[in-house]
């Protein structure tokens, strides 16, 4: 087992190793693309979340809530001279 057999085994070993290296690199490239897509989606979702947080803050502002209360519920801010007296009902003893 000399000469041609050794060259054949060396070449066969080289092909097997090269195939493994190429497969591993292609797997790495595929995973890198997937990670890049996930990062892009995460960035887009973070931007959307920031926009929604701003929308929530705007909707919860006192100015907006006051305007909605006046328009929809017909509420108003009472004047300082307005006094309302409420009577308390007598307490019922609980046993």
PDB file of N, CA, C and O in Angstrom:
ATOM      1  N   UNK A   1       0.829  -1.166   0.000  1.00  0.00           N
ATOM      2  CA  UNK A   1       0.000   0.000   0.000  1.00  0.00           C
ATOM      3  C   UNK A   1       0.880   1.238   0.000  1.00  0.00           C
ATOM      4  O   UNK A   1       1.062   1.910   1.015  1.00  0.00           O
ATOM      5  N   UNK A   2       1.405   1.503  -1.152  1.00  0.00           N
ATOM      6  CA  UNK A   2       2.276   2.662  -1.282  1.00  0.00           C
ATOM      7  C   UNK A   2       1.908   3.427  -2.522  1.00  0.00           C
ATOM      8  O   UNK A   2       1.129   2.954  -3.349  1.00  0.00           O
ATOM      9  N   UNK A   3       2.447   4.567  -2.650  1.00  0.00           N
ATOM     10  CA  UNK A   3       2.323   5.336  -3.875  1.00  0.00           C
ATOM     11  C   UNK A   3       0.909   5.831  -4.118  1.00  0.00           C
ATOM     12  O   UNK A   3       0.428   6.765  -3.477  1.00  0.00           O
ATOM     13  N   UNK A   4       0.249   5.154  -5.090  1.00  0.00           N
ATOM     14  CA  UNK A   4      -1.089   5.599  -5.503  1.00  0.00           C
ATOM     15  C   UNK A   4      -2.119   5.487  -4.378  1.00  0.00           C
ATOM     16  O   UNK A   4      -2.983   6.354  -4.253  1.00  0.00           O
ATOM     17  N   UNK A   5      -2.044   4.466  -3.582  1.00  0.00           N
ATOM     18  CA  UNK A   5      -3.002   4.287  -2.485  1.00  0.00           C
ATOM     19  C   UNK A   5      -2.877   5.411  -1.467  1.00  0.00           C
ATOM     20  O   UNK A   5      -3.885   5.925  -0.983  1.00  0.00           O
ATOM     21  N   UNK A   6      -1.653   5.794  -1.140  1.00  0.00           N
ATOM     22  CA  UNK A   6      -1.424   6.879  -0.173  1.00  0.00           C
ATOM     23  C   UNK A   6      -1.927   8.201  -0.738  1.00  0.00           C
ATOM     24  O   UNK A   6      -2.533   8.992  -0.014  1.00  0.00           O
ATOM     25  N   UNK A   7      -1.683   8.450  -2.021  1.00  0.00           N
ATOM     26  CA  UNK A   7      -2.140   9.690  -2.643  1.00  0.00           C
ATOM     27  C   UNK A   7      -3.673   9.712  -2.654  1.00  0.00           C
ATOM     28  O   UNK A   7      -4.289  10.735  -2.354  1.00  0.00           O
ATOM     29  N   UNK A   8      -4.289   8.553  -3.007  1.00  0.00           N
ATOM     30  CA  UNK A   8      -5.745   8.470  -3.018  1.00  0.00           C
ATOM     31  C   UNK A   8      -6.323   8.726  -1.628  1.00  0.00           C
ATOM     32  O   UNK A   8      -7.291   9.476  -1.500  1.00  0.00           O
ATOM     33  N   UNK A   9      -5.758   8.127  -0.596  1.00  0.00           N
ATOM     34  CA  UNK A   9      -6.236   8.338   0.768  1.00  0.00           C
ATOM     35  C   UNK A   9      -6.061   9.788   1.208  1.00  0.00           C
ATOM     36  O   UNK A   9      -6.932  10.356   1.867  1.00  0.00           O
ATOM     37  N   UNK A  10      -4.933  10.378   0.840  1.00  0.00           N
ATOM     38  CA  UNK A  10      -4.697  11.781   1.186  1.00  0.00           C
ATOM     39  C   UNK A  10      -5.722  12.678   0.491  1.00  0.00           C
ATOM     40  O   UNK A  10      -6.283  13.580   1.113  1.00  0.00           O
ATOM     41  N   UNK A  11      -5.965  12.429  -0.798  1.00  0.00           N
ATOM     42  CA  UNK A  11      -6.941  13.228  -1.523  1.00  0.00           C
ATOM     43  C   UNK A  11      -8.359  13.012  -0.989  1.00  0.00           C
ATOM     44  O   UNK A  11      -9.129  13.965  -0.865  1.00  0.00           O
ATOM     45  N   UNK A  12      -8.700  11.771  -0.677  1.00  0.00           N
ATOM     46  CA  UNK A  12     -10.019  11.472  -0.123  1.00  0.00           C
ATOM     47  C   UNK A  12     -10.188  12.158   1.239  1.00  0.00           C
ATOM     48  O   UNK A  12     -11.252  12.706   1.524  1.00  0.00           O
ATOM     49  N   UNK A  13      -9.162  12.132   2.068  1.00  0.00           N
ATOM     50  CA  UNK A  13      -9.215  12.822   3.363  1.00  0.00           C
ATOM     51  C   UNK A  13      -9.357  14.319   3.184  1.00  0.00           C
ATOM     52  O   UNK A  13     -10.109  14.967   3.913  1.00  0.00           O
ATOM     53  N   UNK A  14      -8.636  14.875   2.215  1.00  0.00           N
ATOM     54  CA  UNK A  14      -8.737  16.298   1.935  1.00  0.00           C
ATOM     55  C   UNK A  14     -10.149  16.673   1.491  1.00  0.00           C
ATOM     56  O   UNK A  14     -10.693  17.685   1.934  1.00  0.00           O
ATOM     57  N   UNK A  15     -10.745  15.859   0.615  1.00  0.00           N
ATOM     58  CA  UNK A  15     -12.107  16.129   0.127  1.00  0.00           C
ATOM     59  C   UNK A  15     -13.099  16.066   1.281  1.00  0.00           C
ATOM     60  O   UNK A  15     -13.988  16.913   1.374  1.00  0.00           O
ATOM     61  N   UNK A  16     -12.964  15.082   2.157  1.00  0.00           N
ATOM     62  CA  UNK A  16     -13.878  14.961   3.303  1.00  0.00           C
ATOM     63  C   UNK A  16     -13.755  16.167   4.222  1.00  0.00           C
ATOM     64  O   UNK A  16     -14.763  16.732   4.648  1.00  0.00           O
ATOM     65  N   UNK A  17     -12.535  16.560   4.525  1.00  0.00           N
ATOM     66  CA  UNK A  17     -12.309  17.715   5.404  1.00  0.00           C
ATOM     67  C   UNK A  17     -12.804  18.990   4.741  1.00  0.00           C
ATOM     68  O   UNK A  17     -13.457  19.806   5.393  1.00  0.00           O
ATOM     69  N   UNK A  18     -12.509  19.181   3.461  1.00  0.00           N
ATOM     70  CA  UNK A  18     -12.962  20.374   2.746  1.00  0.00           C
ATOM     71  C   UNK A  18     -14.487  20.433   2.697  1.00  0.00           C
ATOM     72  O   UNK A  18     -15.067  21.509   2.840  1.00  0.00           O
ATOM     73  N   UNK A  19     -15.142  19.289   2.495  1.00  0.00           N
ATOM     74  CA  UNK A  19     -16.604  19.248   2.479  1.00  0.00           C
ATOM     75  C   UNK A  19     -17.162  19.650   3.840  1.00  0.00           C
ATOM     76  O   UNK A  19     -18.141  20.392   3.915  1.00  0.00           O
ATOM     77  N   UNK A  20     -16.552  19.170   4.903  1.00  0.00           N
ATOM     78  CA  UNK A  20     -16.985  19.540   6.260  1.00  0.00           C
ATOM     79  C   UNK A  20     -16.813  21.024   6.517  1.00  0.00           C
ATOM     80  O   UNK A  20     -17.689  21.658   7.105  1.00  0.00           O
ATOM     81  N   UNK A  21     -15.692  21.586   6.081  1.00  0.00           N
ATOM     82  CA  UNK A  21     -15.440  23.017   6.280  1.00  0.00           C
ATOM     83  C   UNK A  21     -16.460  23.843   5.497  1.00  0.00           C
ATOM     84  O   UNK A  21     -17.014  24.807   6.025  1.00  0.00           O
ATOM     85  N   UNK A  22     -16.707  23.472   4.256  1.00  0.00           N
ATOM     86  CA  UNK A  22     -17.662  24.211   3.423  1.00  0.00           C
ATOM     87  C   UNK A  22     -19.066  24.113   4.010  1.00  0.00           C
ATOM     88  O   UNK A  22     -19.783  25.113   4.051  1.00  0.00           O
ATOM     89  N   UNK A  23     -19.473  22.930   4.466  1.00  0.00           N
ATOM     90  CA  UNK A  23     -20.788  22.764   5.080  1.00  0.00           C
ATOM     91  C   UNK A  23     -20.930  23.645   6.321  1.00  0.00           C
ATOM     92  O   UNK A  23     -21.954  24.296   6.523  1.00  0.00           O
ATOM     93  N   UNK A  24     -19.882  23.652   7.147  1.00  0.00           N
ATOM     94  CA  UNK A  24     -19.926  24.447   8.380  1.00  0.00           C
ATOM     95  C   UNK A  24     -20.004  25.933   8.073  1.00  0.00           C
ATOM     96  O   UNK A  24     -20.736  26.668   8.735  1.00  0.00           O
ATOM     97  N   UNK A  25     -19.251  26.381   7.070  1.00  0.00           N
ATOM     98  CA  UNK A  25     -19.300  27.796   6.703  1.00  0.00           C
ATOM     99  C   UNK A  25     -20.670  28.183   6.146  1.00  0.00           C
ATOM    100  O   UNK A  25     -21.191  29.252   6.463  1.00  0.00           O
ATOM    101  N   UNK A  26     -21.246  27.325   5.327  1.00  0.00           N
ATOM    102  CA  UNK A  26     -22.567  27.636   4.776  1.00  0.00           C
ATOM    103  C   UNK A  26     -23.621  27.667   5.880  1.00  0.00           C
ATOM    104  O   UNK A  26     -24.536  28.490   5.844  1.00  0.00           O
ATOM    105  N   UNK A  27     -23.494  26.780   6.855  1.00  0.00           N
ATOM    106  CA  UNK A  27     -24.392  26.795   7.999  1.00  0.00           C
ATOM    107  C   UNK A  27     -24.224  28.101   8.788  1.00  0.00           C
ATOM    108  O   UNK A  27     -25.210  28.688   9.234  1.00  0.00           O
ATOM    109  N   UNK A  28     -22.994  28.547   8.956  1.00  0.00           N
ATOM    110  CA  UNK A  28     -22.729  29.803   9.658  1.00  0.00           C
ATOM    111  C   UNK A  28     -23.299  31.005   8.914  1.00  0.00           C
ATOM    112  O   UNK A  28     -23.842  31.915   9.540  1.00  0.00           O
ATOM    113  N   UNK A  29     -23.185  31.021   7.595  1.00  0.00           N
ATOM    114  CA  UNK A  29     -23.728  32.118   6.805  1.00  0.00           C
ATOM    115  C   UNK A  29     -25.253  32.142   6.911  1.00  0.00           C
ATOM    116  O   UNK A  29     -25.855  33.207   7.041  1.00  0.00           O
ATOM    117  N   UNK A  30     -25.872  30.960   6.856  1.00  0.00           N
ATOM    118  CA  UNK A  30     -27.322  30.874   6.981  1.00  0.00           C
ATOM    119  C   UNK A  30     -27.786  31.395   8.340  1.00  0.00           C
ATOM    120  O   UNK A  30     -28.756  32.149   8.426  1.00  0.00           O
ATOM    121  N   UNK A  31     -27.099  30.997   9.376  1.00  0.00           N
ATOM    122  CA  UNK A  31     -27.464  31.466  10.720  1.00  0.00           C
ATOM    123  C   UNK A  31     -27.204  32.959  10.879  1.00  0.00           C
ATOM    124  O   UNK A  31     -27.972  33.648  11.551  1.00  0.00           O
ATOM    125  N   UNK A  32     -26.139  33.468  10.275  1.00  0.00           N
ATOM    126  CA  UNK A  32     -25.854  34.902  10.348  1.00  0.00           C
ATOM    127  C   UNK A  32     -26.965  35.701   9.670  1.00  0.00           C
ATOM    128  O   UNK A  32     -27.362  36.751  10.176  1.00  0.00           O
ATOM    129  N   UNK A  33     -27.470  35.223   8.539  1.00  0.00           N
ATOM    130  CA  UNK A  33     -28.586  35.900   7.866  1.00  0.00           C
ATOM    131  C   UNK A  33     -29.830  35.885   8.736  1.00  0.00           C
ATOM    132  O   UNK A  33     -30.537  36.888   8.831  1.00  0.00           O
ATOM    133  N   UNK A  34     -30.099  34.752   9.370  1.00  0.00           N
ATOM    134  CA  UNK A  34     -31.274  34.659  10.241  1.00  0.00           C
ATOM    135  C   UNK A  34     -31.139  35.625  11.421  1.00  0.00           C
ATOM    136  O   UNK A  34     -32.105  36.292  11.790  1.00  0.00           O
ATOM    137  N   UNK A  35     -29.964  35.698  12.002  1.00  0.00           N
ATOM    138  CA  UNK A  35     -29.727  36.616  13.123  1.00  0.00           C
ATOM    139  C   UNK A  35     -29.900  38.060  12.667  1.00  0.00           C
ATOM    140  O   UNK A  35     -30.475  38.873  13.391  1.00  0.00           O
ATOM    141  N   UNK A  36     -29.413  38.384  11.486  1.00  0.00           N
ATOM    142  CA  UNK A  36     -29.548  39.744  10.952  1.00  0.00           C
ATOM    143  C   UNK A  36     -31.022  40.103  10.744  1.00  0.00           C
ATOM    144  O   UNK A  36     -31.436  41.221  11.050  1.00  0.00           O
ATOM    145  N   UNK A  37     -31.813  39.162  10.225  1.00  0.00           N
ATOM    146  CA  UNK A  37     -33.247  39.414  10.044  1.00  0.00           C
ATOM    147  C   UNK A  37     -33.947  39.617  11.383  1.00  0.00           C
ATOM    148  O   UNK A  37     -34.810  40.485  11.517  1.00  0.00           O
ATOM    149  N   UNK A  38     -33.572  38.817  12.365  1.00  0.00           N
ATOM    150  CA  UNK A  38     -34.176  38.946  13.690  1.00  0.00           C
ATOM    151  C   UNK A  38     -33.800  40.293  14.304  1.00  0.00           C
ATOM    152  O   UNK A  38     -34.648  40.948  14.910  1.00  0.00           O
ATOM    153  N   UNK A  39     -32.559  40.713  14.159  1.00  0.00           N
ATOM    154  CA  UNK A  39     -32.128  42.011  14.687  1.00  0.00           C
ATOM    155  C   UNK A  39     -32.880  43.155  14.007  1.00  0.00           C
ATOM    156  O   UNK A  39     -33.272  44.121  14.662  1.00  0.00           O
ATOM    157  N   UNK A  40     -33.080  43.044  12.696  1.00  0.00           N
ATOM    158  CA  UNK A  40     -33.826  44.077  11.963  1.00  0.00           C
ATOM    159  C   UNK A  40     -35.252  44.145  12.480  1.00  0.00           C
ATOM    160  O   UNK A  40     -35.791  45.232  12.693  1.00  0.00           O
ATOM    161  N   UNK A  41     -35.861  42.992  12.680  1.00  0.00           N
ATOM    162  CA  UNK A  41     -37.243  42.955  13.200  1.00  0.00           C
ATOM    163  C   UNK A  41     -37.301  43.506  14.623  1.00  0.00           C
ATOM    164  O   UNK A  41     -38.245  44.211  14.979  1.00  0.00           O
ATOM    165  N   UNK A  42     -36.298  43.187  15.431  1.00  0.00           N
ATOM    166  CA  UNK A  42     -36.264  43.687  16.811  1.00  0.00           C
ATOM    167  C   UNK A  42     -36.152  45.209  16.829  1.00  0.00           C
ATOM    168  O   UNK A  42     -36.801  45.877  17.634  1.00  0.00           O
ATOM    169  N   UNK A  43     -35.328  45.748  15.939  1.00  0.00           N
ATOM    170  CA  UNK A  43     -35.169  47.196  15.857  1.00  0.00           C
ATOM    171  C   UNK A  43     -36.477  47.858  15.433  1.00  0.00           C
ATOM    172  O   UNK A  43     -36.862  48.893  15.976  1.00  0.00           O
ATOM    173  N   UNK A  44     -37.161  47.251  14.455  1.00  0.00           N
ATOM    174  CA  UNK A  44     -38.447  47.793  14.003  1.00  0.00           C
ATOM    175  C   UNK A  44     -39.486  47.738  15.122  1.00  0.00           C
ATOM    176  O   UNK A  44     -40.255  48.681  15.308  1.00  0.00           O
ATOM    177  N   UNK A  45     -39.505  46.632  15.864  1.00  0.00           N
ATOM    178  CA  UNK A  45     -40.451  46.509  16.972  1.00  0.00           C
ATOM    179  C   UNK A  45     -40.143  47.494  18.097  1.00  0.00           C
ATOM    180  O   UNK A  45     -41.060  48.018  18.730  1.00  0.00           O
ATOM    181  N   UNK A  46     -38.867  47.747  18.348  1.00  0.00           N
ATOM    182  CA  UNK A  46     -38.490  48.728  19.376  1.00  0.00           C
ATOM    183  C   UNK A  46     -38.954  50.122  18.963  1.00  0.00           C
ATOM    184  O   UNK A  46     -39.432  50.889  19.798  1.00  0.00           O
ATOM    185  N   UNK A  47     -38.817  50.454  17.675  1.00  0.00           N
ATOM    186  CA  UNK A  47     -39.279  51.750  17.190  1.00  0.00           C
ATOM    187  C   UNK A  47     -40.800  51.853  17.300  1.00  0.00           C
ATOM    188  O   UNK A  47     -41.328  52.898  17.681  1.00  0.00           O
ATOM    189  N   UNK A  48     -41.493  50.783  16.971  1.00  0.00           N
ATOM    190  CA  UNK A  48     -42.948  50.773  17.074  1.00  0.00           C
ATOM    191  C   UNK A  48     -43.382  50.922  18.529  1.00  0.00           C
ATOM    192  O   UNK A  48     -44.348  51.625  18.827  1.00  0.00           O
ATOM    193  N   UNK A  49     -42.669  50.263  19.425  1.00  0.00           N
ATOM    194  CA  UNK A  49     -43.000  50.377  20.847  1.00  0.00           C
ATOM    195  C   UNK A  49     -42.804  51.805  21.345  1.00  0.00           C
ATOM    196  O   UNK A  49     -43.627  52.321  22.101  1.00  0.00           O
ATOM    197  N   UNK A  50     -41.711  52.444  20.920  1.00  0.00           N
ATOM    198  CA  UNK A  50     -41.465  53.827  21.324  1.00  0.00           C
ATOM    199  C   UNK A  50     -42.579  54.739  20.809  1.00  0.00           C
ATOM    200  O   UNK A  50     -43.023  55.639  21.523  1.00  0.00           O
ATOM    201  N   UNK A  51     -43.033  54.511  19.575  1.00  0.00           N
ATOM    202  CA  UNK A  51     -44.123  55.307  19.015  1.00  0.00           C
ATOM    203  C   UNK A  51     -45.403  55.087  19.815  1.00  0.00           C
ATOM    204  O   UNK A  51     -46.110  56.043  20.132  1.00  0.00           O
ATOM    205  N   UNK A  52     -45.704  53.831  20.143  1.00  0.00           N
ATOM    206  CA  UNK A  52     -46.910  53.538  20.913  1.00  0.00           C
ATOM    207  C   UNK A  52     -46.844  54.119  22.320  1.00  0.00           C
ATOM    208  O   UNK A  52     -47.855  54.589  22.842  1.00  0.00           O
ATOM    209  N   UNK A  53     -45.663  54.094  22.943  1.00  0.00           N
ATOM    210  CA  UNK A  53     -45.505  54.722  24.258  1.00  0.00           C
ATOM    211  C   UNK A  53     -45.799  56.218  24.175  1.00  0.00           C
ATOM    212  O   UNK A  53     -46.453  56.781  25.053  1.00  0.00           O
ATOM    213  N   UNK A  54     -45.313  56.852  23.118  1.00  0.00           N
ATOM    214  CA  UNK A  54     -45.595  58.281  22.915  1.00  0.00           C
ATOM    215  C   UNK A  54     -47.079  58.531  22.702  1.00  0.00           C
ATOM    216  O   UNK A  54     -47.633  59.495  23.231  1.00  0.00           O
ATOM    217  N   UNK A  55     -47.722  57.666  21.933  1.00  0.00           N
ATOM    218  CA  UNK A  55     -49.164  57.802  21.708  1.00  0.00           C
ATOM    219  C   UNK A  55     -49.940  57.650  23.014  1.00  0.00           C
ATOM    220  O   UNK A  55     -50.903  58.377  23.257  1.00  0.00           O
ATOM    221  N   UNK A  56     -49.520  56.709  23.850  1.00  0.00           N
ATOM    222  CA  UNK A  56     -50.187  56.512  25.144  1.00  0.00           C
ATOM    223  C   UNK A  56     -50.009  57.746  26.020  1.00  0.00           C
ATOM    224  O   UNK A  56     -50.961  58.201  26.654  1.00  0.00           O
ATOM    225  N   UNK A  57     -48.791  58.291  26.060  1.00  0.00           N
ATOM    226  CA  UNK A  57     -48.547  59.492  26.857  1.00  0.00           C
ATOM    227  C   UNK A  57     -49.401  60.662  26.370  1.00  0.00           C
ATOM    228  O   UNK A  57     -49.935  61.431  27.169  1.00  0.00           O
ATOM    229  N   UNK A  58     -49.520  60.782  25.055  1.00  0.00           N
ATOM    230  CA  UNK A  58     -50.337  61.861  24.498  1.00  0.00           C
ATOM    231  C   UNK A  58     -51.796  61.671  24.863  1.00  0.00           C
ATOM    232  O   UNK A  58     -52.470  62.626  25.248  1.00  0.00           O
ATOM    233  N   UNK A  59     -52.296  60.439  24.745  1.00  0.00           N
ATOM    234  CA  UNK A  59     -53.700  60.162  25.041  1.00  0.00           C
ATOM    235  C   UNK A  59     -54.016  60.338  26.522  1.00  0.00           C
ATOM    236  O   UNK A  59     -55.155  60.642  26.877  1.00  0.00           O
ATOM    237  N   UNK A  60     -53.036  60.155  27.380  1.00  0.00           N
ATOM    238  CA  UNK A  60     -53.267  60.256  28.821  1.00  0.00           C
ATOM    239  C   UNK A  60     -52.985  61.648  29.369  1.00  0.00           C
ATOM    240  O   UNK A  60     -53.107  61.870  30.574  1.00  0.00           O
ATOM    241  N   UNK A  61     -52.612  62.584  28.515  1.00  0.00           N
ATOM    242  CA  UNK A  61     -52.287  63.919  29.012  1.00  0.00           C
ATOM    243  C   UNK A  61     -53.537  64.591  29.566  1.00  0.00           C
ATOM    244  O   UNK A  61     -54.642  64.331  29.091  1.00  0.00           O
ATOM    245  N   UNK A  62     -53.374  65.440  30.551  1.00  0.00           N
ATOM    246  CA  UNK A  62     -54.496  66.113  31.204  1.00  0.00           C
ATOM    247  C   UNK A  62     -55.232  67.016  30.223  1.00  0.00           C
ATOM    248  O   UNK A  62     -56.455  67.144  30.295  1.00  0.00           O
ATOM    249  N   UNK A  63     -54.510  67.631  29.324  1.00  0.00           N
ATOM    250  CA  UNK A  63     -55.149  68.505  28.337  1.00  0.00           C
ATOM    251  C   UNK A  63     -56.118  67.715  27.464  1.00  0.00           C
ATOM    252  O   UNK A  63     -57.250  68.144  27.237  1.00  0.00           O
ATOM    253  N   UNK A  64     -55.677  66.576  26.984  1.00  0.00           N
ATOM    254  CA  UNK A  64     -56.535  65.748  26.123  1.00  0.00           C
ATOM    255  C   UNK A  64     -57.709  65.167  26.902  1.00  0.00           C
ATOM    256  O   UNK A  64     -58.841  65.173  26.418  1.00  0.00           O
ATOM    257  N   UNK A  65     -57.443  64.660  28.118  1.00  0.00           N
ATOM    258  CA  UNK A  65     -58.518  64.086  28.922  1.00  0.00           C
ATOM    259  C   UNK A  65     -59.562  65.142  29.289  1.00  0.00           C
ATOM    260  O   UNK A  65     -60.760  64.859  29.305  1.00  0.00           O
ATOM    261  N   UNK A  66     -59.106  66.347  29.580  1.00  0.00           N
ATOM    262  CA  UNK A  66     -60.041  67.434  29.899  1.00  0.00           C
ATOM    263  C   UNK A  66     -60.917  67.774  28.711  1.00  0.00           C
ATOM    264  O   UNK A  66     -62.122  67.975  28.863  1.00  0.00           O
ATOM    265  N   UNK A  67     -60.325  67.841  27.535  1.00  0.00           N
ATOM    266  CA  UNK A  67     -61.085  68.142  26.323  1.00  0.00           C
ATOM    267  C   UNK A  67     -62.110  67.042  26.036  1.00  0.00           C
ATOM    268  O   UNK A  67     -63.250  67.335  25.677  1.00  0.00           O
ATOM    269  N   UNK A  68     -61.706  65.778  26.192  1.00  0.00           N
ATOM    270  CA  UNK A  68     -62.624  64.656  25.960  1.00  0.00           C
ATOM    271  C   UNK A  68     -63.753  64.688  26.983  1.00  0.00           C
ATOM    272  O   UNK A  68     -64.906  64.443  26.629  1.00  0.00           O
ATOM    273  N   UNK A  69     -63.448  64.986  28.244  1.00  0.00           N
ATOM    274  CA  UNK A  69     -64.477  65.039  29.288  1.00  0.00           C
ATOM    275  C   UNK A  69     -65.487  66.143  28.991  1.00  0.00           C
ATOM    276  O   UNK A  69     -66.682  65.969  29.229  1.00  0.00           O
ATOM    277  N   UNK A  70     -65.025  67.262  28.481  1.00  0.00           N
ATOM    278  CA  UNK A  70     -65.940  68.350  28.146  1.00  0.00           C
ATOM    279  C   UNK A  70     -66.782  68.021  26.925  1.00  0.00           C
ATOM    280  O   UNK A  70     -67.983  68.291  26.919  1.00  0.00           O
ATOM    281  N   UNK A  71     -66.177  67.443  25.889  1.00  0.00           N
ATOM    282  CA  UNK A  71     -66.892  67.193  24.642  1.00  0.00           C
ATOM    283  C   UNK A  71     -67.842  65.993  24.742  1.00  0.00           C
ATOM    284  O   UNK A  71     -69.009  66.100  24.366  1.00  0.00           O
ATOM    285  N   UNK A  72     -67.368  64.891  25.228  1.00  0.00           N
ATOM    286  CA  UNK A  72     -68.174  63.660  25.221  1.00  0.00           C
ATOM    287  C   UNK A  72     -69.087  63.529  26.430  1.00  0.00           C
ATOM    288  O   UNK A  72     -70.241  63.119  26.314  1.00  0.00           O
ATOM    289  N   UNK A  73     -68.553  63.885  27.589  1.00  0.00           N
ATOM    290  CA  UNK A  73     -69.312  63.668  28.824  1.00  0.00           C
ATOM    291  C   UNK A  73     -70.001  64.929  29.322  1.00  0.00           C
ATOM    292  O   UNK A  73     -70.735  64.886  30.309  1.00  0.00           O
ATOM    293  N   UNK A  74     -69.774  66.045  28.652  1.00  0.00           N
ATOM    294  CA  UNK A  74     -70.368  67.334  29.012  1.00  0.00           C
ATOM    295  C   UNK A  74     -70.036  67.712  30.459  1.00  0.00           C
ATOM    296  O   UNK A  74     -70.881  68.231  31.187  1.00  0.00           O
ATOM    297  N   UNK A  75     -68.814  67.446  30.852  1.00  0.00           N
ATOM    298  CA  UNK A  75     -68.344  67.839  32.176  1.00  0.00           C
ATOM    299  C   UNK A  75     -67.633  69.184  32.060  1.00  0.00           C
ATOM    300  O   UNK A  75     -67.190  69.574  30.980  1.00  0.00           O
ATOM    301  N   UNK A  76     -67.535  69.864  33.152  1.00  0.00           N
ATOM    302  CA  UNK A  76     -66.818  71.130  33.161  1.00  0.00           C
ATOM    303  C   UNK A  76     -66.124  71.306  34.502  1.00  0.00           C
ATOM    304  O   UNK A  76     -66.459  70.641  35.482  1.00  0.00           O
ATOM    305  N   UNK A  77     -65.183  72.183  34.531  1.00  0.00           N
ATOM    306  CA  UNK A  77     -64.479  72.484  35.775  1.00  0.00           C
ATOM    307  C   UNK A  77     -65.372  73.449  36.552  1.00  0.00           C
ATOM    308  O   UNK A  77     -65.758  74.491  36.023  1.00  0.00           O
ATOM    309  N   UNK A  78     -65.706  73.117  37.802  1.00  0.00           N
ATOM    310  CA  UNK A  78     -66.608  73.996  38.573  1.00  0.00           C
ATOM    311  C   UNK A  78     -65.900  75.282  38.980  1.00  0.00           C
ATOM    312  O   UNK A  78     -64.677  75.337  39.112  1.00  0.00           O
ATOM    313  N   UNK A  79     -66.703  76.293  39.171  1.00  0.00           N
ATOM    314  CA  UNK A  79     -66.137  77.568  39.631  1.00  0.00           C
ATOM    315  C   UNK A  79     -65.828  77.449  41.122  1.00  0.00           C
ATOM    316  O   UNK A  79     -66.305  76.538  41.799  1.00  0.00           O
ATOM    317  N   UNK A  80     -65.030  78.375  41.613  1.00  0.00           N
ATOM    318  CA  UNK A  80     -64.655  78.348  43.029  1.00  0.00           C
ATOM    319  C   UNK A  80     -65.844  78.661  43.935  1.00  0.00           C
ATOM    320  O   UNK A  80     -65.854  78.260  45.099  1.00  0.00           O
ATOM    321  N   UNK A  81     -66.838  79.367  43.421  1.00  0.00           N
ATOM    322  CA  UNK A  81     -67.974  79.747  44.254  1.00  0.00           C
ATOM    323  C   UNK A  81     -69.039  78.662  44.336  1.00  0.00           C
ATOM    324  O   UNK A  81     -69.980  78.777  45.121  1.00  0.00           O
ATOM    325  N   UNK A  82     -68.903  77.629  43.548  1.00  0.00           N
ATOM    326  CA  UNK A  82     -69.896  76.553  43.558  1.00  0.00           C
ATOM    327  C   UNK A  82     -69.678  75.661  44.778  1.00  0.00           C
ATOM    328  O   UNK A  82     -68.586  75.136  44.993  1.00  0.00           O
ATOM    329  N   UNK A  83     -70.737  75.502  45.570  1.00  0.00           N
ATOM    330  CA  UNK A  83     -70.680  74.670  46.766  1.00  0.00           C
ATOM    331  C   UNK A  83     -71.823  73.664  46.685  1.00  0.00           C
ATOM    332  O   UNK A  83     -72.974  74.042  46.465  1.00  0.00           O
ATOM    333  N   UNK A  84     -71.513  72.411  46.860  1.00  0.00           N
ATOM    334  CA  UNK A  84     -72.533  71.362  46.850  1.00  0.00           C
ATOM    335  C   UNK A  84     -72.504  70.695  48.216  1.00  0.00           C
ATOM    336  O   UNK A  84     -71.456  70.256  48.690  1.00  0.00           O
ATOM    337  N   UNK A  85     -73.683  70.627  48.843  1.00  0.00           N
ATOM    338  CA  UNK A  85     -73.778  69.996  50.151  1.00  0.00           C
ATOM    339  C   UNK A  85     -74.433  68.642  49.977  1.00  0.00           C
ATOM    340  O   UNK A  85     -75.518  68.537  49.404  1.00  0.00           O
ATOM    341  N   UNK A  86     -73.787  67.628  50.461  1.00  0.00           N
ATOM    342  CA  UNK A  86     -74.311  66.268  50.379  1.00  0.00           C
ATOM    343  C   UNK A  86     -74.673  65.798  51.774  1.00  0.00           C
ATOM    344  O   UNK A  86     -73.919  66.003  52.725  1.00  0.00           O
ATOM    345  N   UNK A  87     -75.810  65.178  51.891  1.00  0.00           N
ATOM    346  CA  UNK A  87     -76.223  64.657  53.191  1.00  0.00           C
ATOM    347  C   UNK A  87     -75.746  63.224  53.319  1.00  0.00           C
ATOM    348  O   UNK A  87     -75.763  62.442  52.369  1.00  0.00           O
ATOM    349  N   UNK A  88     -75.331  62.921  54.504  1.00  0.00           N
ATOM    350  CA  UNK A  88     -74.903  61.542  54.784  1.00  0.00           C
ATOM    351  C   UNK A  88     -76.081  60.753  55.279  1.00  0.00           C
ATOM    352  O   UNK A  88     -76.889  61.242  56.068  1.00  0.00           O
ATOM    353  N   UNK A  89     -76.175  59.541  54.817  1.00  0.00           N
ATOM    354  CA  UNK A  89     -77.236  58.675  55.331  1.00  0.00           C
ATOM    355  C   UNK A  89     -76.796  58.111  56.669  1.00  0.00           C
ATOM    356  O   UNK A  89     -75.602  57.922  56.901  1.00  0.00           O
ATOM    357  N   UNK A  90     -77.747  57.841  57.553  1.00  0.00           N
ATOM    358  CA  UNK A  90     -77.335  57.304  58.874  1.00  0.00           C
ATOM    359  C   UNK A  90     -76.735  55.907  58.713  1.00  0.00           C
ATOM    360  O   UNK A  90     -77.144  55.119  57.861  1.00  0.00           O
ATOM    361  N   UNK A  91     -75.791  55.647  59.532  1.00  0.00           N
ATOM    362  CA  UNK A  91     -75.122  54.332  59.492  1.00  0.00           C
ATOM    363  C   UNK A  91     -76.033  53.270  60.099  1.00  0.00           C
ATOM    364  O   UNK A  91     -76.742  53.501  61.079  1.00  0.00           O
ATOM    365  N   UNK A  92     -75.983  52.115  59.482  1.00  0.00           N
ATOM    366  CA  UNK A  92     -76.756  50.991  59.989  1.00  0.00           C
ATOM    367  C   UNK A  92     -75.790  50.105  60.775  1.00  0.00           C
ATOM    368  O   UNK A  92     -74.703  49.772  60.304  1.00  0.00           O
ATOM    369  N   UNK A  93     -76.213  49.733  61.982  1.00  0.00           N
ATOM    370  CA  UNK A  93     -75.345  48.903  62.822  1.00  0.00           C
ATOM    371  C   UNK A  93     -75.263  47.505  62.235  1.00  0.00           C
ATOM    372  O   UNK A  93     -76.279  46.909  61.876  1.00  0.00           O
ATOM    373  N   UNK A  94     -74.063  46.997  62.143  1.00  0.00           N
ATOM    374  CA  UNK A  94     -73.832  45.658  61.610  1.00  0.00           C
ATOM    375  C   UNK A  94     -73.465  44.756  62.773  1.00  0.00           C
ATOM    376  O   UNK A  94     -72.585  45.086  63.569  1.00  0.00           O
ATOM    377  N   UNK A  95     -74.135  43.621  62.873  1.00  0.00           N
ATOM    378  CA  UNK A  95     -73.830  42.707  63.979  1.00  0.00           C
ATOM    379  C   UNK A  95     -73.010  41.556  63.530  1.00  0.00           C
ATOM    380  O   UNK A  95     -72.665  40.692  64.336  1.00  0.00           O
TER     381      UNK A  95
END
